[in-house]
Amino acid sequence: MPLKLEMPLVLDPRAIACVHSGWQEIKAREDGSDRFAAVFYAQLFTAYPQLRTLFPAGMSDQRMDLMRALDFVVDRLEEPDPVIRFLHQLGRDHLRYGIRGAHFAAAGAALLAAVRDSMTERSWTPEAEAAWRRMIAGLVTVMAGGADSEELPPYWTATVVDHIRVLGDLAIVRLQADNQIFYEPGQYVSVQIPQRPRLWRYLSPAIPCNDRGELEFHIRRVSGGWVSPAIISTTAIGDRWLIGPPLGALQVDRESGEDVLMVSSGTGLAPLRSLLIDMSRYGRNPRVHLFAGGEYPCDLYDLETLHQLAMTNPWLTIVPVLENEHDPWWHTGPPTPPVPVGMHSVLYGQIGRVVSSFGTWADRNILISGSPSMIRTTIYSLVHGGTPRERIMHDPLP
């Protein structure tokens, strides 16, 4: 039976419970995530064989992105507004693969087939099937609408103008786009580099959008990754990158006047840095506490920039957090400078526990950016300490 395209993303509690339990069952199986993603892409490429050539030969990262996106959607079915915004943006982002609105019906059918294949016969009840059909139909409708409504190009082109090796495994890359790229501070974009054609990776601009088309990315090598090591080691001035449409919803509501807590680790600082630089253009802002974390002192690679922002913006407080007091023995760079005079002294410990040790942050809007594990542990610490979960924002694909 074909999947009907309607708009049922607002599900009743019983349907949401069916989807939640089914998704947990799928992921609980030993090979659940791999099998689910494999069935999905097999079904999609059977329906549209020509799409296969648009994706990389190795699909492991693509499959992980699929599972992360579905995690984000399923976890937030009770609050459909951020899910709808995310799916609308994700539909636009798929334009870089040549996928258009009509392709999403096949994607929905492939998704339903993957769910059916991954659940037991006992769990795949008529009620469960109806709930999944409604959820998937809403999902693909919103994504198709996002793809069909986009007036911007599927991607922009930009030239590398600077490559700074900050640490052995971390680089800052600056680019000049051929045309102005539009994104909101705090959002992230997909990029493709010439050394890894057809492999797109998500990166967060560390500066706000500007009319000169300037971009800055902070990239850390991911162990076992294909793209980040190439960016760190082989990127050269003059390289031509492709930049996809913006995604993400990290933002500061300046009009509400509600104070903000930001928590970052490593290069997860980038989108929060972009937000802070943008906020510094305004005379009035809510109070912001940023806990900037790292495993070692060298991980606080941009502390001087944060210090300068705090010195000129009295609404901003920076708190550095480290897990270790000294740099590791294998750190070959120059000695890490001390915390700038006037900044809060370094706090030590796992960042989620350090932040939650200050009590509940129930009166703050909370933005978290970092690795998936850092985000999970920080959310757990905050919620366990009494912070309302609905106060916490983070992106699904950090």
Secondary structure as UniProt FT lines:
FT   HELIX           13..28
FT   TURN            30..31
FT   HELIX           32..47
FT   HELIX           49..54
FT   HELIX           60..75
FT   TURN            76..78
FT   HELIX           80..93
FT   HELIX           94..97
FT   TURN            101..102
FT   HELIX           103..118
FT   TURN            121..123
FT   HELIX           126..149
FT   STRAND          156..167
FT   TURN            168..169
FT   STRAND          170..177
FT   TURN            185..186
FT   STRAND          188..192
FT   TURN            194..195
FT   TURN            197..198
FT   STRAND          201..203
FT   TURN            211..212
FT   STRAND          214..220
FT   TURN            223..224
FT   HELIX           227..234
FT   TURN            237..238
FT   STRAND          240..247
FT   TURN            254..256
FT   STRAND          260..265
FT   HELIX           266..268
FT   HELIX           269..279
FT   TURN            280..281
FT   STRAND          288..294
FT   HELIX           297..299
FT   TURN            301..302
FT   HELIX           303..312
FT   TURN            314..315
FT   STRAND          316..322
FT   TURN            329..330
FT   TURN            341..342
FT   STRAND          347..348
FT   HELIX           351..356
FT   TURN            357..358
FT   TURN            362..363
FT   STRAND          365..369
FT   HELIX           372..384
FT   TURN            385..386
FT   HELIX           389..391
FT   STRAND          392..393
//
